Amino acid sequence: MLNHQQNKFTMAKNAAAFLSENEAITSAIPELQNHHTALKAKCDEIEAKDTERITIRKGKYLNKVSEKSEAINKALGISGAVFAFARKAKNVELAERSLIFRSDLQNMRDTELAAKLRFIKELAEENLQSLEPYGITVQKMNGFTQKTIMFEKAIEDSGSSFAVRKGNLKTIRDLFTELNAILVSTDKLADSFLEEYPDFVNNYRIIRRIKKFGVRHRKVPVTQTIQSDATPDAQKSS
C-alpha cells in the first residue's frame, strides 16, 4: 500500500474494531451490522492483496539475489582457472581478459553481469582442452552454463513481476474506492444514534479521522502563535 492508503486502512481497521466493541448498540440497526461486516471483509481483502504484492516482489528479488550469488561464484572459479592457465602459458592477452574480481561482478548491473558471464563462458570454451588440469571439465562448464541461464531467467522474472505488482496496486486502489463507499454509508447509519448515544457517535467520528501515523509534525513557536492570533489593529500598532 502507498502511505496515504496505509493511513486510511489503519483508520478503517480501527473503525471496524470500534463497531465490534459496541455491538450492543449497533445491533439495534441490522443494516449497520451488515455494513460493519462488509467493512471488515473489505479490509481483509485489501490486506490479502497487499500481502500478495509484497510476497511476489520479495520472492522474485530474493531468487534473483540467490542466482546472482551462485553465478558469480561459478564465474570466478572458471575465470580463475583461465587466468592461471594464461599465466603459465605466458599468454598476456588472455591473462588480462580473464583477470576478474568479485567486487567488479557484484557492482555490475544485472544485464552487464549477464553479458560478463557469457564472456567468461566463451573464454573457457575456447581453451577447454587446456583447462582440464585446472579442474575445468565439460560437466563443470555445463553447470556454469545452466547457472548463467537461470540468472538471466531470474532477471526476466523480476522484470515481469513489476507488471504484476503494478496490476495489484490498481486493484488495491479500486478496493479503497469500494472501502470509502462503505465508510460513507456507515457514517450515516452511525449518526442515527446521535440523540440516544452521543458519546458513541462522537467517539466513532474521532476514529474516522485519518491520521498520518508515524509523521512528526513541526512545532510552531509560541511567539509565532501569539503573533498570528493578534488582531490586524494590534499588529499595526506594534
N, C-alpha and C positions, 0 to 999 in steps of 0.2 A: 504494500500500500504506500501511497505517497503521504507526505507529512500531514497535509490537511485532511486526507482521508482517515489517517490513523487517529487524529483528534476527534473526528466525527464518529468513528467506530467506537472509540472508548466511551464517548458520551452516550451512544445508543446502548451499549452494553450496560452502562450504569443505570440508564432509564429502565431497561428491561429488568435489572436486578431490583430496582426500587418498586416496580409494579409487582414483582414476585413477593416482596416483603409486605405488601399492602393488599394482598388478595382478599382479605376480609372486607375491604372497602370496594375494590374493583369488581368483586363478584356480583355486585348489585346491577351491573350493566354487562350482560353477556357479550355484547359486541366489543366492549373494551377488552374483555378477556380474549376474544378472537384476535384482536389487534396485537395484544401482548404476545400471543402465541406466534403470530406472523412476524413480529419484531424479533423474537428470539431465533426463529428459523432463518430469517434473512441475515442476521448476524453470523449464524453458524455457516451459512452459505458463503458469505464474504470471507470468513476466516479460512474455510476449506480451500477456496480458490486462491487466496493469497499464499497459503502454505504450499499449494501445488506449484505456484510460480517460483517460490523460493527454492523448493526441492529440485525443480528442473534446472534452475540456474546453478545451484550448488553442486548437483550431481555431475553436470556436464563440465563444470570448471574443475572439479577435483579429478575427474577422469583425464582431462587434458593435462593437468599438472603431473599426474602419475605417469602417463605415457611419455611426456616430455622428459621426465627424470630418467626413466628407463632407456629411452632412445639416446640420451646424452651419454649415459654410462657405456652403452654398447659402442657408440661412435668413438669415444675416447679410447676404448680398447682396440678398435680397428685402426684408427689413425695412429695410435702409439706404435703398433706393430709395423705399419708402413714407414713411419719415421725411423724406427730402429733399423729396418732393412735398408732404407735410403742412406743412412749414415754409414752403415757397414759397406754398402756398395759405392760409397762416395758420390752418390747422385745428389748434388747440391739442390737442383731444382725440385726434385721430388721431396727432399727433406724440408724445404721451405714450404711447399704446398701442404705437407702433412703435419706441420708443426701447429697444433691446435690446442687451445687451452679451455678448460671447463668454464671459466668466467666469461670467455668470449661467446660460447654457445648459450650459456644461461641468459646473457644480456640481449640476445637476438630476438627480434620479433618472430612470431610463430612462423610466418611464411618464409622469412630469411633462414630460420633454423631448418625448416623442411628442405629448402634448397641446399643448405650446407650438408645435411645428412645424405642427400643424393650424391653430392660431390664426393664425400668420403667413400661412399659405396663404389663409385666409379673408379676412384684411385685404387681401392683394394682389388677390384675385379681385374684391373689392368695388370696387376702384379700378383695375382692369386697363387700361382705356382711357387713363386719365390717366398711367399708369406707363410707357407705351411710350417717351416721350422720355428716360426714366431707365434705359433698357436692359432693361426687363422685358417680354419678348414672351410670346406664347402658348407657344412652344417652350420657353422658359426656365422657365415655370411648370409645364409638363408634366414637365420634368426634375426640378424640385423635388418635385413630387407623387410621382413614381416613387421618388425617393430616400427620401422620408418613408415610403412603403410598405415599401421594402427595410429600413429601420431597424426598423420595427415587426416585420417578419418575423424580423430578427436577434434581437430581444428574445425573441420566441416560441421560436425555435430554441434560444436559450441556456437558457431555462427547461425545455424538453423534454429537453435534454441532461443535466439534473440527474437525471431518472428513469433515463436510460441509464447514467449513471455510478454511480447507486445500485445498479442491477442488476449492474454489473460488480463492485462491491465485494462483493456477496453471492456471486457466482461465485468471486471470489478467496478469500473465506472458506471456501467449500466445498473449493476446491483445497488450501488449507492443511490442512484436515481429512484429505484424502487423503494429503498430504505427510507428515503426522505418523504415519499408519499405516505408510507405507513406512519411515520412520526407525526406528520401534519394532522392526519386523521385522529391519531391517538391523542394529540394535544387537545383537539376539540372535544373529544369524549371525556378527557380528564377534567376539562373545565366544567363539566356537568356537576361536579362535586364541590364547586366553589362556595356555595351557600352552606352546605351541610358539613363539609370537611375542608375548610380554608387552608389549614396547615398542610394537608396532603397536597393540595393543588400548588401552593407556594413552593413547597419542597421539590415537587416534580418540576416546576418551572426553573428552579435553580439548577437542577441536574441537567436540564435540557440546554443549558448554555454551553456552547462549545468552548473549551479551554485549550490553549496551546500548551499542552503538558510538556514540561522539560525546558520551556523557554524562559530565560531570565530577562525580566523587564528592567529597564534603566530607571533608577530612582530620580525623581525631579527634585532639584534643590529647593529647600524651604523658601529661600529668598525669591526664587523664580515663581513659586506658587503664590506668594503674597503679592508679587507684582502683577501677575496675571489676574488675580482676584480684585485688584483695585479698580475703582470706577474711572471712566475717562477723565472726569473732572479732577480726581485725585492725582491721576497720572500727569495731567497738565501742570497742576500746581507744584508737583515735585520737580 
